[in-house]
Amino acid sequence: MKVVKFGGSSLASAAQVQKVIDIIINDPKRKFVVVSAPGKRDKEDTKVTDHLIAFYEAKIKNQDLTGITATITARYSDIATAFNVDSKIMEDISKHLNKLSELPVEGNDFLKDTIVASGEDNNAKLIAGILQAKGINARYVNPKDFGIIVSSEPGNARILFKAYQKMKKWADTEEILIIPGFFGYTECGQVCTFSRGGSDITGSIVAAGVKAELYENFTDVDGIYAAHPGYIHKPEIIKELTYREMRELAYAGFTVFHDEALMPSYRAKIPVVIKNTNNPHCPGTKITTTRDALDNPVVGIASDEGFTMIYISKYLMNREIGFTRRILSILEDFGLSYEHMPSGIDDISIVLRANQLNKTLEEELLRTIAYEIDPDELRITHDLSMIMVVGEGMRQRVGCTAESTAALARKKINLEMINQGSSEVSIMFGIHKEQEKLAIRTLYYTFFD
């Protein structure tokens, strides 16, 4: 039994949907299908989700919604017409969209979630209708009926443990069940969406809930590349990697798979395969709990920009009990979270996401640190990128850090920060963002021929 998830690009048009239908019926084990909202048909197109966000923004401003509603309806209608879907399904979708315009704005904390989630919900109804039109035993299942019960956190829902018991009852289904991704229901019955990449999260949750043997995640690439294909010409596709390696790469900028989506599958020990809807015969990339092939110590090199680093130096800092706690307390008071905090005997660096700061907040933060910590030196560095070299094999290979730093030094890339955890699964380098592409290329060709 397999759970299969299709992203927005896989469902953007009638031609793409036909590929999805072929993939579903090609393997009778594919009993659970999680779908996203229709994505872009070409570079100039707009995702249905983006149309729904525009719908929400227009609604809270009390603007006319007729044009946006017609545009969204047309996206589903174009696909439905190509497959001669039962007209009742399009009537249901149209009625659903019209009801959204009647929702109250005041005191409705879940308004945006309800509007945006309709993209996936209506698409699941449509895909189920297409399969039924082809004589296939399939049906749409609402996440509430399926048992996807989540915490009451708009835009950032988390699955509740009790939900897995509810989902288990569906495991023996003979039908193909089409489930909308991206959202669940609170215990009070409110629609509540997951964070970014939410349909990936739903797929992983469903796989864990029904104890699937495999979770297949179909997207528009042949697998996970060892480095960004925009930086490297024809980078290698990673054949297999562990959950830990994938989480590190996803955190550091790999956008193929949302890192949070791994956790339900990881805890249930269900392998995940990333595959291409446009090339389904390609093996793709498999994510497992452990792997044996550790010939190459590095599986991938990732990068992410938009970081700021605060450097604090104070003589005999290590003798001041509670020094780090005081810094963390200041960050907490300002509502800031940090990403990394490498330190030495007399200094400490705090790396934050730059989007948390503005000029006024930054100045106040530095003043507070200067007053409460009384450092010998205090400075802030902007426009940093984090480069991460990832691989379980680095634990068995001596000299990976030396090879990495030597390669960067040859290209005269200055390191603002180096950080390596005791697990030795990843090495992180902080550099100025204008050197990011050069650093990725240099490190890639150091570990991949």
Contacts in CASP RR format, 6 or more apart in sequence:
PFRMAT RR
TARGET T0000
AUTHOR 0000-0000-0000
METHOD contacts of the structure
MODEL  1
MKVVKFGGSSLASAAQVQKVIDIIINDPKRKFVVVSAPGKRDKEDTKVTD
HLIAFYEAKIKNQDLTGITATITARYSDIATAFNVDSKIMEDISKHLNKL
SELPVEGNDFLKDTIVASGEDNNAKLIAGILQAKGINARYVNPKDFGIIV
SSEPGNARILFKAYQKMKKWADTEEILIIPGFFGYTECGQVCTFSRGGSD
ITGSIVAAGVKAELYENFTDVDGIYAAHPGYIHKPEIIKELTYREMRELA
YAGFTVFHDEALMPSYRAKIPVVIKNTNNPHCPGTKITTTRDALDNPVVG
IASDEGFTMIYISKYLMNREIGFTRRILSILEDFGLSYEHMPSGIDDISI
VLRANQLNKTLEEELLRTIAYEIDPDELRITHDLSMIMVVGEGMRQRVGC
TAESTAALARKKINLEMINQGSSEVSIMFGIHKEQEKLAIRTLYYTFFD
1 29 0 8 1.000
1 31 0 8 1.000
1 32 0 8 1.000
1 171 0 8 1.000
1 210 0 8 1.000
1 211 0 8 1.000
1 212 0 8 1.000
1 213 0 8 1.000
2 27 0 8 1.000
2 29 0 8 1.000
2 30 0 8 1.000
2 31 0 8 1.000
2 32 0 8 1.000
2 212 0 8 1.000
2 213 0 8 1.000
2 214 0 8 1.000
2 215 0 8 1.000
2 216 0 8 1.000
3 31 0 8 1.000
3 32 0 8 1.000
3 33 0 8 1.000
3 34 0 8 1.000
3 203 0 8 1.000
3 206 0 8 1.000
3 207 0 8 1.000
3 210 0 8 1.000
3 212 0 8 1.000
3 214 0 8 1.000
3 215 0 8 1.000
3 216 0 8 1.000
4 23 0 8 1.000
4 24 0 8 1.000
4 30 0 8 1.000
4 32 0 8 1.000
4 33 0 8 1.000
4 34 0 8 1.000
4 215 0 8 1.000
4 216 0 8 1.000
4 217 0 8 1.000
4 218 0 8 1.000
5 33 0 8 1.000
5 34 0 8 1.000
5 35 0 8 1.000
5 36 0 8 1.000
5 181 0 8 1.000
5 199 0 8 1.000
5 200 0 8 1.000
5 202 0 8 1.000
5 203 0 8 1.000
5 215 0 8 1.000
5 216 0 8 1.000
5 217 0 8 1.000
5 218 0 8 1.000
6 20 0 8 1.000
6 33 0 8 1.000
6 34 0 8 1.000
6 35 0 8 1.000
6 36 0 8 1.000
6 218 0 8 1.000
6 277 0 8 1.000
7 35 0 8 1.000
7 36 0 8 1.000
7 39 0 8 1.000
7 199 0 8 1.000
7 218 0 8 1.000
7 219 0 8 1.000
7 277 0 8 1.000
8 36 0 8 1.000
8 37 0 8 1.000
8 38 0 8 1.000
8 39 0 8 1.000
8 47 0 8 1.000
8 199 0 8 1.000
9 16 0 8 1.000
9 39 0 8 1.000
9 40 0 8 1.000
9 219 0 8 1.000
9 220 0 8 1.000
9 277 0 8 1.000
10 16 0 8 1.000
10 19 0 8 1.000
10 20 0 8 1.000
10 36 0 8 1.000
10 218 0 8 1.000
10 219 0 8 1.000
10 220 0 8 1.000
10 277 0 8 1.000
11 17 0 8 1.000
11 20 0 8 1.000
11 35 0 8 1.000
11 36 0 8 1.000
11 37 0 8 1.000
11 38 0 8 1.000
11 39 0 8 1.000
11 123 0 8 1.000
11 127 0 8 1.000
12 38 0 8 1.000
12 39 0 8 1.000
12 40 0 8 1.000
12 41 0 8 1.000
12 45 0 8 1.000
13 38 0 8 1.000
13 41 0 8 1.000
13 78 0 8 1.000
13 79 0 8 1.000
14 78 0 8 1.000
14 79 0 8 1.000
14 81 0 8 1.000
14 82 0 8 1.000
14 83 0 8 1.000
16 277 0 8 1.000
17 79 0 8 1.000
17 82 0 8 1.000
17 83 0 8 1.000
17 127 0 8 1.000
17 130 0 8 1.000
19 277 0 8 1.000
19 278 0 8 1.000
19 280 0 8 1.000
20 127 0 8 1.000
20 218 0 8 1.000
20 277 0 8 1.000
21 130 0 8 1.000
21 131 0 8 1.000
21 134 0 8 1.000
22 280 0 8 1.000
23 30 0 8 1.000
23 218 0 8 1.000
23 277 0 8 1.000
23 280 0 8 1.000
24 30 0 8 1.000
24 33 0 8 1.000
24 131 0 8 1.000
24 136 0 8 1.000
24 176 0 8 1.000
25 134 0 8 1.000
25 136 0 8 1.000
26 280 0 8 1.000
29 213 0 8 1.000
30 176 0 8 1.000
30 216 0 8 1.000
31 173 0 8 1.000
31 175 0 8 1.000
31 176 0 8 1.000
31 177 0 8 1.000
32 170 0 8 1.000
32 173 0 8 1.000
32 176 0 8 1.000
32 177 0 8 1.000
32 179 0 8 1.000
32 206 0 8 1.000
32 207 0 8 1.000
32 210 0 8 1.000
32 212 0 8 1.000
33 127 0 8 1.000
33 138 0 8 1.000
33 176 0 8 1.000
33 177 0 8 1.000
33 178 0 8 1.000
33 179 0 8 1.000
34 179 0 8 1.000
34 180 0 8 1.000
34 181 0 8 1.000
34 199 0 8 1.000
34 202 0 8 1.000
34 203 0 8 1.000
34 206 0 8 1.000
35 120 0 8 1.000
35 123 0 8 1.000
35 124 0 8 1.000
35 127 0 8 1.000
35 178 0 8 1.000
35 179 0 8 1.000
35 180 0 8 1.000
35 181 0 8 1.000
35 199 0 8 1.000
36 120 0 8 1.000
36 123 0 8 1.000
36 181 0 8 1.000
36 182 0 8 1.000
36 199 0 8 1.000
37 47 0 8 1.000
37 48 0 8 1.000
37 49 0 8 1.000
37 52 0 8 1.000
37 119 0 8 1.000
37 120 0 8 1.000
37 122 0 8 1.000
37 123 0 8 1.000
37 182 0 8 1.000
38 47 0 8 1.000
38 48 0 8 1.000
38 75 0 8 1.000
38 76 0 8 1.000
38 79 0 8 1.000
38 119 0 8 1.000
38 123 0 8 1.000
39 45 0 8 1.000
39 47 0 8 1.000
39 48 0 8 1.000
39 49 0 8 1.000
40 46 0 8 1.000
40 47 0 8 1.000
48 72 0 8 1.000
48 75 0 8 1.000
48 119 0 8 1.000
48 123 0 8 1.000
49 116 0 8 1.000
49 119 0 8 1.000
51 68 0 8 1.000
51 71 0 8 1.000
51 72 0 8 1.000
51 75 0 8 1.000
52 72 0 8 1.000
52 115 0 8 1.000
52 116 0 8 1.000
52 118 0 8 1.000
52 119 0 8 1.000
53 112 0 8 1.000
53 116 0 8 1.000
54 68 0 8 1.000
55 65 0 8 1.000
55 68 0 8 1.000
55 69 0 8 1.000
55 72 0 8 1.000
55 100 0 8 1.000
55 115 0 8 1.000
56 111 0 8 1.000
56 112 0 8 1.000
56 115 0 8 1.000
56 116 0 8 1.000
58 64 0 8 1.000
58 65 0 8 1.000
58 68 0 8 1.000
59 65 0 8 1.000
59 100 0 8 1.000
59 101 0 8 1.000
59 103 0 8 1.000
59 105 0 8 1.000
59 111 0 8 1.000
59 115 0 8 1.000
60 105 0 8 1.000
60 111 0 8 1.000
65 101 0 8 1.000
69 97 0 8 1.000
69 98 0 8 1.000
69 101 0 8 1.000
72 97 0 8 1.000
72 119 0 8 1.000
73 90 0 8 1.000
73 93 0 8 1.000
73 94 0 8 1.000
73 97 0 8 1.000
76 90 0 8 1.000
76 93 0 8 1.000
76 122 0 8 1.000
76 123 0 8 1.000
76 126 0 8 1.000
77 90 0 8 1.000
79 126 0 8 1.000
79 130 0 8 1.000
80 89 0 8 1.000
80 90 0 8 1.000
80 126 0 8 1.000
80 130 0 8 1.000
83 129 0 8 1.000
83 130 0 8 1.000
83 133 0 8 1.000
83 134 0 8 1.000
84 133 0 8 1.000
85 126 0 8 1.000
85 129 0 8 1.000
85 130 0 8 1.000
85 133 0 8 1.000
86 129 0 8 1.000
86 132 0 8 1.000
86 133 0 8 1.000
89 125 0 8 1.000
89 126 0 8 1.000
89 129 0 8 1.000
92 125 0 8 1.000
93 122 0 8 1.000
93 125 0 8 1.000
93 126 0 8 1.000
96 118 0 8 1.000
96 121 0 8 1.000
96 122 0 8 1.000
97 118 0 8 1.000
97 122 0 8 1.000
100 114 0 8 1.000
100 115 0 8 1.000
100 118 0 8 1.000
103 111 0 8 1.000
103 114 0 8 1.000
103 115 0 8 1.000
104 111 0 8 1.000
105 111 0 8 1.000
109 154 0 8 1.000
109 190 0 8 1.000
110 154 0 8 1.000
110 186 0 8 1.000
110 190 0 8 1.000
110 191 0 8 1.000
110 192 0 8 1.000
112 154 0 8 1.000
112 155 0 8 1.000
113 154 0 8 1.000
113 155 0 8 1.000
113 183 0 8 1.000
113 190 0 8 1.000
113 191 0 8 1.000
113 192 0 8 1.000
113 193 0 8 1.000
114 190 0 8 1.000
114 191 0 8 1.000
116 182 0 8 1.000
116 193 0 8 1.000
117 180 0 8 1.000
117 182 0 8 1.000
117 183 0 8 1.000
117 184 0 8 1.000
117 191 0 8 1.000
117 193 0 8 1.000
119 180 0 8 1.000
120 180 0 8 1.000
120 181 0 8 1.000
120 182 0 8 1.000
120 183 0 8 1.000
120 199 0 8 1.000
121 142 0 8 1.000
121 180 0 8 1.000
121 183 0 8 1.000
123 180 0 8 1.000
124 140 0 8 1.000
124 141 0 8 1.000
124 178 0 8 1.000
124 179 0 8 1.000
124 180 0 8 1.000
124 181 0 8 1.000
125 140 0 8 1.000
125 178 0 8 1.000
127 140 0 8 1.000
127 178 0 8 1.000
128 138 0 8 1.000
128 139 0 8 1.000
128 140 0 8 1.000
128 178 0 8 1.000
129 138 0 8 1.000
129 140 0 8 1.000
131 138 0 8 1.000
131 176 0 8 1.000
131 178 0 8 1.000
132 138 0 8 1.000
132 139 0 8 1.000
136 176 0 8 1.000
137 174 0 8 1.000
137 175 0 8 1.000
137 176 0 8 1.000
138 175 0 8 1.000
138 176 0 8 1.000
138 177 0 8 1.000
138 178 0 8 1.000
139 175 0 8 1.000
139 176 0 8 1.000
139 177 0 8 1.000
139 178 0 8 1.000
140 178 0 8 1.000
140 179 0 8 1.000
141 170 0 8 1.000
141 177 0 8 1.000
141 178 0 8 1.000
141 179 0 8 1.000
142 180 0 8 1.000
143 179 0 8 1.000
143 180 0 8 1.000
143 181 0 8 1.000
143 183 0 8 1.000
143 184 0 8 1.000
143 185 0 8 1.000
143 202 0 8 1.000
144 184 0 8 1.000
144 185 0 8 1.000
144 189 0 8 1.000
146 166 0 8 1.000
146 167 0 8 1.000
146 170 0 8 1.000
146 177 0 8 1.000
146 179 0 8 1.000
146 206 0 8 1.000
147 163 0 8 1.000
147 166 0 8 1.000
147 167 0 8 1.000
147 185 0 8 1.000
148 159 0 8 1.000
148 163 0 8 1.000
148 167 0 8 1.000
148 179 0 8 1.000
148 183 0 8 1.000
148 184 0 8 1.000
148 185 0 8 1.000
148 202 0 8 1.000
148 205 0 8 1.000
148 206 0 8 1.000
149 159 0 8 1.000
149 160 0 8 1.000
149 162 0 8 1.000
149 163 0 8 1.000
149 166 0 8 1.000
149 184 0 8 1.000
149 185 0 8 1.000
149 186 0 8 1.000
149 187 0 8 1.000
150 157 0 8 1.000
150 158 0 8 1.000
150 159 0 8 1.000
150 160 0 8 1.000
150 163 0 8 1.000
150 183 0 8 1.000
150 184 0 8 1.000
150 185 0 8 1.000
150 186 0 8 1.000
150 192 0 8 1.000
150 194 0 8 1.000
151 157 0 8 1.000
151 158 0 8 1.000
151 159 0 8 1.000
151 160 0 8 1.000
151 186 0 8 1.000
151 192 0 8 1.000
152 186 0 8 1.000
152 187 0 8 1.000
152 188 0 8 1.000
152 190 0 8 1.000
152 192 0 8 1.000
153 192 0 8 1.000
154 192 0 8 1.000
154 193 0 8 1.000
155 192 0 8 1.000
155 193 0 8 1.000
155 194 0 8 1.000
155 195 0 8 1.000
156 194 0 8 1.000
156 195 0 8 1.000
157 183 0 8 1.000
157 184 0 8 1.000
157 186 0 8 1.000
157 192 0 8 1.000
157 193 0 8 1.000
157 194 0 8 1.000
157 195 0 8 1.000
159 201 0 8 1.000
159 205 0 8 1.000
159 264 0 8 1.000
160 187 0 8 1.000
163 205 0 8 1.000
163 209 0 8 1.000
164 208 0 8 1.000
164 209 0 8 1.000
167 205 0 8 1.000
167 206 0 8 1.000
167 209 0 8 1.000
167 210 0 8 1.000
168 209 0 8 1.000
168 210 0 8 1.000
168 211 0 8 1.000
170 177 0 8 1.000
170 210 0 8 1.000
171 209 0 8 1.000
171 210 0 8 1.000
171 211 0 8 1.000
179 202 0 8 1.000
179 203 0 8 1.000
179 206 0 8 1.000
180 202 0 8 1.000
181 198 0 8 1.000
181 199 0 8 1.000
181 202 0 8 1.000
181 203 0 8 1.000
182 193 0 8 1.000
182 194 0 8 1.000
182 197 0 8 1.000
182 198 0 8 1.000
182 199 0 8 1.000
182 201 0 8 1.000
182 202 0 8 1.000
183 191 0 8 1.000
183 192 0 8 1.000
183 193 0 8 1.000
183 194 0 8 1.000
183 198 0 8 1.000
183 202 0 8 1.000
184 191 0 8 1.000
184 192 0 8 1.000
184 193 0 8 1.000
184 194 0 8 1.000
184 202 0 8 1.000
185 191 0 8 1.000
185 192 0 8 1.000
186 192 0 8 1.000
194 201 0 8 1.000
194 202 0 8 1.000
194 260 0 8 1.000
195 201 0 8 1.000
195 258 0 8 1.000
195 260 0 8 1.000
196 258 0 8 1.000
197 258 0 8 1.000
197 260 0 8 1.000
197 261 0 8 1.000
198 258 0 8 1.000
198 261 0 8 1.000
200 217 0 8 1.000
200 257 0 8 1.000
200 258 0 8 1.000
200 261 0 8 1.000
201 258 0 8 1.000
201 260 0 8 1.000
201 261 0 8 1.000
201 264 0 8 1.000
203 215 0 8 1.000
203 217 0 8 1.000
203 261 0 8 1.000
204 215 0 8 1.000
204 261 0 8 1.000
204 262 0 8 1.000
204 263 0 8 1.000
204 264 0 8 1.000
204 265 0 8 1.000
204 272 0 8 1.000
205 264 0 8 1.000
206 212 0 8 1.000
207 214 0 8 1.000
207 215 0 8 1.000
207 264 0 8 1.000
207 265 0 8 1.000
207 268 0 8 1.000
207 270 0 8 1.000
207 272 0 8 1.000
208 264 0 8 1.000
208 265 0 8 1.000
208 267 0 8 1.000
208 268 0 8 1.000
208 270 0 8 1.000
209 264 0 8 1.000
209 268 0 8 1.000
211 268 0 8 1.000
211 270 0 8 1.000
212 270 0 8 1.000
213 270 0 8 1.000
214 270 0 8 1.000
214 271 0 8 1.000
214 272 0 8 1.000
214 273 0 8 1.000
215 265 0 8 1.000
215 270 0 8 1.000
215 271 0 8 1.000
215 272 0 8 1.000
215 273 0 8 1.000
216 272 0 8 1.000
216 273 0 8 1.000
216 275 0 8 1.000
217 257 0 8 1.000
217 272 0 8 1.000
217 273 0 8 1.000
217 274 0 8 1.000
217 275 0 8 1.000
218 275 0 8 1.000
218 276 0 8 1.000
218 277 0 8 1.000
218 280 0 8 1.000
219 256 0 8 1.000
219 274 0 8 1.000
219 275 0 8 1.000
219 276 0 8 1.000
219 277 0 8 1.000
220 276 0 8 1.000
220 277 0 8 1.000
220 278 0 8 1.000
221 256 0 8 1.000
221 274 0 8 1.000
221 276 0 8 1.000
222 237 0 8 1.000
222 275 0 8 1.000
222 276 0 8 1.000
222 279 0 8 1.000
222 282 0 8 1.000
222 284 0 8 1.000
223 237 0 8 1.000
223 238 0 8 1.000
223 256 0 8 1.000
223 274 0 8 1.000
223 275 0 8 1.000
223 276 0 8 1.000
223 282 0 8 1.000
223 284 0 8 1.000
223 285 0 8 1.000
224 237 0 8 1.000
224 238 0 8 1.000
224 241 0 8 1.000
224 246 0 8 1.000
224 249 0 8 1.000
224 254 0 8 1.000
224 256 0 8 1.000
224 257 0 8 1.000
224 274 0 8 1.000
224 285 0 8 1.000
225 232 0 8 1.000
225 235 0 8 1.000
225 236 0 8 1.000
225 237 0 8 1.000
225 238 0 8 1.000
226 232 0 8 1.000
226 235 0 8 1.000
226 236 0 8 1.000
226 237 0 8 1.000
226 238 0 8 1.000
226 298 0 8 1.000
226 299 0 8 1.000
226 300 0 8 1.000
226 301 0 8 1.000
226 444 0 8 1.000
226 448 0 8 1.000
227 235 0 8 1.000
227 300 0 8 1.000
227 301 0 8 1.000
227 302 0 8 1.000
227 440 0 8 1.000
227 444 0 8 1.000
227 448 0 8 1.000
228 235 0 8 1.000
228 302 0 8 1.000
228 303 0 8 1.000
228 440 0 8 1.000
229 235 0 8 1.000
231 437 0 8 1.000
231 440 0 8 1.000
231 441 0 8 1.000
231 444 0 8 1.000
232 440 0 8 1.000
232 441 0 8 1.000
232 444 0 8 1.000
235 444 0 8 1.000
235 448 0 8 1.000
236 448 0 8 1.000
237 284 0 8 1.000
237 285 0 8 1.000
238 285 0 8 1.000
238 299 0 8 1.000
238 300 0 8 1.000
239 283 0 8 1.000
239 284 0 8 1.000
239 285 0 8 1.000
239 286 0 8 1.000
239 293 0 8 1.000
240 285 0 8 1.000
240 286 0 8 1.000
240 287 0 8 1.000
240 288 0 8 1.000
240 291 0 8 1.000
240 293 0 8 1.000
241 249 0 8 1.000
241 285 0 8 1.000
241 286 0 8 1.000
241 287 0 8 1.000
241 288 0 8 1.000
241 291 0 8 1.000
241 299 0 8 1.000
241 391 0 8 1.000
242 287 0 8 1.000
242 288 0 8 1.000
242 289 0 8 1.000
242 290 0 8 1.000
242 291 0 8 1.000
242 392 0 8 1.000
243 262 0 8 1.000
243 265 0 8 1.000
243 266 0 8 1.000
243 287 0 8 1.000
243 288 0 8 1.000
243 289 0 8 1.000
244 392 0 8 1.000
244 423 0 8 1.000
244 425 0 8 1.000
245 299 0 8 1.000
245 300 0 8 1.000
245 390 0 8 1.000
245 391 0 8 1.000
245 392 0 8 1.000
245 425 0 8 1.000
246 254 0 8 1.000
246 257 0 8 1.000
246 259 0 8 1.000
246 262 0 8 1.000
246 287 0 8 1.000
247 259 0 8 1.000
247 262 0 8 1.000
248 302 0 8 1.000
248 388 0 8 1.000
248 390 0 8 1.000
248 391 0 8 1.000
248 425 0 8 1.000
248 426 0 8 1.000
249 299 0 8 1.000
249 300 0 8 1.000
249 302 0 8 1.000
249 388 0 8 1.000
249 390 0 8 1.000
250 256 0 8 1.000
250 257 0 8 1.000
250 258 0 8 1.000
250 259 0 8 1.000
250 262 0 8 1.000
251 259 0 8 1.000
251 304 0 8 1.000
251 388 0 8 1.000
252 302 0 8 1.000
252 303 0 8 1.000
252 304 0 8 1.000
252 386 0 8 1.000
252 387 0 8 1.000
252 388 0 8 1.000
252 390 0 8 1.000
252 426 0 8 1.000
252 428 0 8 1.000
253 302 0 8 1.000
253 303 0 8 1.000
253 304 0 8 1.000
254 302 0 8 1.000
256 274 0 8 1.000
257 272 0 8 1.000
257 274 0 8 1.000
257 287 0 8 1.000
262 272 0 8 1.000
262 287 0 8 1.000
265 271 0 8 1.000
265 272 0 8 1.000
265 287 0 8 1.000
266 289 0 8 1.000
269 289 0 8 1.000
271 286 0 8 1.000
271 287 0 8 1.000
271 288 0 8 1.000
271 289 0 8 1.000
272 286 0 8 1.000
272 287 0 8 1.000
273 284 0 8 1.000
273 285 0 8 1.000
273 286 0 8 1.000
273 287 0 8 1.000
274 284 0 8 1.000
274 285 0 8 1.000
274 287 0 8 1.000
275 282 0 8 1.000
275 284 0 8 1.000
276 282 0 8 1.000
276 284 0 8 1.000
291 392 0 8 1.000
294 392 0 8 1.000
294 393 0 8 1.000
294 396 0 8 1.000
296 393 0 8 1.000
296 447 0 8 1.000
296 448 0 8 1.000
297 391 0 8 1.000
297 393 0 8 1.000
297 394 0 8 1.000
297 396 0 8 1.000
297 397 0 8 1.000
297 400 0 8 1.000
297 447 0 8 1.000
298 389 0 8 1.000
298 390 0 8 1.000
298 391 0 8 1.000
298 393 0 8 1.000
298 394 0 8 1.000
298 400 0 8 1.000
298 447 0 8 1.000
298 448 0 8 1.000
299 390 0 8 1.000
299 391 0 8 1.000
299 392 0 8 1.000
300 389 0 8 1.000
300 390 0 8 1.000
300 391 0 8 1.000
300 447 0 8 1.000
301 387 0 8 1.000
301 388 0 8 1.000
301 389 0 8 1.000
301 390 0 8 1.000
301 440 0 8 1.000
301 443 0 8 1.000
301 444 0 8 1.000
301 447 0 8 1.000
302 387 0 8 1.000
302 388 0 8 1.000
302 390 0 8 1.000
303 385 0 8 1.000
303 386 0 8 1.000
303 387 0 8 1.000
303 388 0 8 1.000
303 436 0 8 1.000
303 439 0 8 1.000
303 440 0 8 1.000
304 385 0 8 1.000
304 386 0 8 1.000
305 383 0 8 1.000
305 384 0 8 1.000
305 385 0 8 1.000
305 386 0 8 1.000
305 433 0 8 1.000
305 436 0 8 1.000
306 353 0 8 1.000
306 354 0 8 1.000
306 355 0 8 1.000
306 383 0 8 1.000
306 384 0 8 1.000
306 385 0 8 1.000
306 433 0 8 1.000
307 339 0 8 1.000
307 351 0 8 1.000
307 352 0 8 1.000
307 353 0 8 1.000
307 354 0 8 1.000
307 384 0 8 1.000
307 385 0 8 1.000
307 386 0 8 1.000
307 430 0 8 1.000
308 351 0 8 1.000
308 352 0 8 1.000
308 353 0 8 1.000
308 354 0 8 1.000
308 357 0 8 1.000
308 380 0 8 1.000
308 381 0 8 1.000
308 382 0 8 1.000
308 384 0 8 1.000
309 349 0 8 1.000
309 350 0 8 1.000
309 351 0 8 1.000
309 352 0 8 1.000
309 380 0 8 1.000
309 381 0 8 1.000
309 384 0 8 1.000
309 416 0 8 1.000
309 417 0 8 1.000
309 430 0 8 1.000
310 349 0 8 1.000
310 350 0 8 1.000
310 352 0 8 1.000
310 365 0 8 1.000
310 366 0 8 1.000
310 369 0 8 1.000
310 378 0 8 1.000
310 379 0 8 1.000
310 380 0 8 1.000
311 347 0 8 1.000
311 348 0 8 1.000
311 349 0 8 1.000
311 377 0 8 1.000
311 378 0 8 1.000
311 379 0 8 1.000
311 380 0 8 1.000
311 381 0 8 1.000
312 327 0 8 1.000
312 347 0 8 1.000
312 348 0 8 1.000
312 349 0 8 1.000
312 350 0 8 1.000
312 369 0 8 1.000
312 373 0 8 1.000
312 375 0 8 1.000
312 377 0 8 1.000
312 378 0 8 1.000
313 346 0 8 1.000
313 347 0 8 1.000
313 375 0 8 1.000
313 376 0 8 1.000
313 377 0 8 1.000
313 378 0 8 1.000
314 320 0 8 1.000
314 323 0 8 1.000
314 346 0 8 1.000
314 347 0 8 1.000
314 373 0 8 1.000
314 374 0 8 1.000
314 375 0 8 1.000
314 376 0 8 1.000
314 377 0 8 1.000
315 346 0 8 1.000
315 376 0 8 1.000
316 346 0 8 1.000
317 323 0 8 1.000
317 344 0 8 1.000
317 345 0 8 1.000
317 346 0 8 1.000
317 347 0 8 1.000
317 348 0 8 1.000
318 344 0 8 1.000
318 345 0 8 1.000
318 346 0 8 1.000
323 373 0 8 1.000
324 341 0 8 1.000
324 343 0 8 1.000
324 348 0 8 1.000
326 372 0 8 1.000
326 373 0 8 1.000
327 348 0 8 1.000
327 350 0 8 1.000
327 369 0 8 1.000
327 373 0 8 1.000
328 338 0 8 1.000
330 365 0 8 1.000
330 368 0 8 1.000
330 369 0 8 1.000
330 372 0 8 1.000
330 373 0 8 1.000
331 337 0 8 1.000
331 338 0 8 1.000
331 350 0 8 1.000
333 368 0 8 1.000
334 361 0 8 1.000
334 364 0 8 1.000
334 365 0 8 1.000
334 368 0 8 1.000
335 356 0 8 1.000
336 352 0 8 1.000
336 356 0 8 1.000
336 357 0 8 1.000
336 365 0 8 1.000
337 352 0 8 1.000
337 353 0 8 1.000
337 356 0 8 1.000
338 350 0 8 1.000
338 351 0 8 1.000
338 352 0 8 1.000
339 351 0 8 1.000
339 352 0 8 1.000
339 353 0 8 1.000
339 386 0 8 1.000
340 349 0 8 1.000
340 350 0 8 1.000
340 351 0 8 1.000
340 386 0 8 1.000
340 417 0 8 1.000
340 419 0 8 1.000
340 428 0 8 1.000
341 348 0 8 1.000
341 349 0 8 1.000
341 350 0 8 1.000
341 351 0 8 1.000
342 348 0 8 1.000
342 349 0 8 1.000
342 417 0 8 1.000
342 418 0 8 1.000
342 419 0 8 1.000
343 349 0 8 1.000
347 377 0 8 1.000
349 417 0 8 1.000
351 384 0 8 1.000
351 386 0 8 1.000
351 417 0 8 1.000
351 430 0 8 1.000
354 382 0 8 1.000
354 383 0 8 1.000
357 365 0 8 1.000
362 380 0 8 1.000
366 378 0 8 1.000
366 380 0 8 1.000
369 375 0 8 1.000
369 378 0 8 1.000
370 378 0 8 1.000
381 416 0 8 1.000
383 432 0 8 1.000
383 433 0 8 1.000
383 434 0 8 1.000
384 416 0 8 1.000
384 417 0 8 1.000
384 430 0 8 1.000
384 431 0 8 1.000
384 432 0 8 1.000
384 433 0 8 1.000
385 430 0 8 1.000
385 431 0 8 1.000
385 432 0 8 1.000
385 433 0 8 1.000
385 435 0 8 1.000
385 436 0 8 1.000
385 439 0 8 1.000
386 428 0 8 1.000
386 429 0 8 1.000
386 430 0 8 1.000
387 428 0 8 1.000
387 429 0 8 1.000
387 430 0 8 1.000
387 431 0 8 1.000
387 436 0 8 1.000
387 439 0 8 1.000
387 440 0 8 1.000
387 443 0 8 1.000
388 426 0 8 1.000
388 427 0 8 1.000
388 428 0 8 1.000
388 429 0 8 1.000
389 400 0 8 1.000
389 404 0 8 1.000
389 426 0 8 1.000
389 427 0 8 1.000
389 428 0 8 1.000
389 429 0 8 1.000
389 443 0 8 1.000
389 447 0 8 1.000
390 425 0 8 1.000
390 426 0 8 1.000
391 425 0 8 1.000
391 426 0 8 1.000
392 425 0 8 1.000
394 400 0 8 1.000
394 424 0 8 1.000
394 425 0 8 1.000
394 427 0 8 1.000
395 423 0 8 1.000
395 424 0 8 1.000
395 425 0 8 1.000
400 427 0 8 1.000
401 418 0 8 1.000
401 420 0 8 1.000
401 427 0 8 1.000
403 446 0 8 1.000
403 447 0 8 1.000
404 427 0 8 1.000
404 429 0 8 1.000
404 443 0 8 1.000
404 446 0 8 1.000
405 415 0 8 1.000
405 418 0 8 1.000
407 442 0 8 1.000
407 443 0 8 1.000
407 446 0 8 1.000
408 415 0 8 1.000
408 429 0 8 1.000
408 431 0 8 1.000
408 439 0 8 1.000
408 442 0 8 1.000
408 443 0 8 1.000
410 442 0 8 1.000
411 438 0 8 1.000
411 439 0 8 1.000
411 442 0 8 1.000
413 431 0 8 1.000
413 435 0 8 1.000
413 438 0 8 1.000
413 439 0 8 1.000
413 442 0 8 1.000
414 431 0 8 1.000
414 432 0 8 1.000
414 435 0 8 1.000
415 429 0 8 1.000
415 430 0 8 1.000
415 431 0 8 1.000
416 430 0 8 1.000
416 431 0 8 1.000
416 432 0 8 1.000
417 428 0 8 1.000
417 429 0 8 1.000
417 430 0 8 1.000
418 427 0 8 1.000
418 428 0 8 1.000
418 429 0 8 1.000
418 430 0 8 1.000
419 427 0 8 1.000
419 428 0 8 1.000
420 426 0 8 1.000
420 427 0 8 1.000
420 428 0 8 1.000
429 439 0 8 1.000
431 439 0 8 1.000
END
